[in-house]
């Protein structure tokens, strides 16, 4: 059978009356279906049943082709944002060298950041089975390295020649930077502060000192006194 349409449109709506919603969202009230269809034709849009279970059914005037396109676009965007969680496996050996060990840990960290679970497996081969303590040491170390971003979903267990542990990503709100990342950020901030201080000191050296103006004190001129001119005392005596 052909799939049932999501919405009844125009002539597919066969009830007597509908509760009509205009193009701009305004309520037009309960309207006979034939009048609603005529109004849709006059406005060049479609009459679309958006709530069939209501009494009477709710219908809206809209461009149904454009409406379906927008709905399809929204569905596609929501699917892109959804992340399907996958179980990723990271394999080690009991005597994995330090460089390879950290490479494996970084792979696991990347999977957890992407929202996937991680299955860490240490595979024992031949005589290595007698040294399961080496694998356990690696597992404990991995748990500490990834504790800031992942939680233990299934703790250390043996499955034949394999020692395994499963980690699940922490919610984004609970994730924290690793100690190494914190140290790197602090070192970067300290280096930036040192550079800023050096630049400020260099700028001060380039700036010339302010010019100083030497001001000479000038006294008002004194009128010369002649020997013939009488002094103030003599003027008073004569008076």
Buried (B, 14 or more C-beta within 10 A) or exposed (E): EEEEEEBBBBEEBEBEBBBBBBEEEEEBEEBEBEEBBEBBEEBEBBBBBBBEEEEBBBBBBBBBEEBEEEEEEEEEEEEEEEEEEEEBEBEBBBEBEEEEBEEBBEEBBEBBEEEBBBBBBBBBEEEBEEEBEBBBEBBEEBBEBBBBBBBBBEEBEBEEBBBBBBBBBBEEEEBEEBEEEEEEEEEEEEEEEEEEEEEEEEEEEEEEEEEEEEEEEEEEEEEEEEEEEEEEEEEEEEE
